[in-house]
Amino acid sequence: MPQIAQLAETWSSQIFWMLIFFGFIFFVIGRGMVPKVMATVETRDRQIASDLAAAEAARAAADAEEEAWRAQANRQRAEAQALIAKAKLEAAKASETRLAKANAKLDAKLAEAEDQIAQARSGALKEIEKVAAEAAGDIVARVAGGLKVDAKAATAAVKEALNG
């Protein structure tokens, strides 16, 4: 083959041009472009790191503010509960006082009503005894054929019958 035969004659020029080509690529790309790309990547990495640090600081500040807000809300809630409890206690005391006054008035009226009932019962019993004594005297007079019974004796007999 003729290509293989001329290899011995052209190998040194091929190595020369290969060294020139790879040397050119190494210096242009390796020494010129790669450092610029690496500098851009490092700048981007630093920017991302600073952005992440700023975001973390902002998140920490937001968490601290939220915690402060929650603490304040809990404190206000506790104060409101205390005020509500105090108001309930005061209302209960006021209600107790009014209820005690109303109970005292009702007890007084009840005692008065019981007195009136006792007096009415006593008066009614006396009236019943009187009517019963008169009725007993009339019954004895009718049954005994005109016999008159003493009013005191009839009253005593009616009392004994009603109480015993």
VENWOZI-V440111 format. One record per run of one state. SS is the DSSP state (@ for helix, = for strand, . for the rest). FROM is the first residue (numbers start at 1). TO is the last residue. If there is no record, write none. Layout:
SS|FROM|TO, SS|FROM|TO
//
This chain:
.|1|1, @|2|5, .|6|6, @|7|143, .|144|150, @|151|163, .|164|164
//
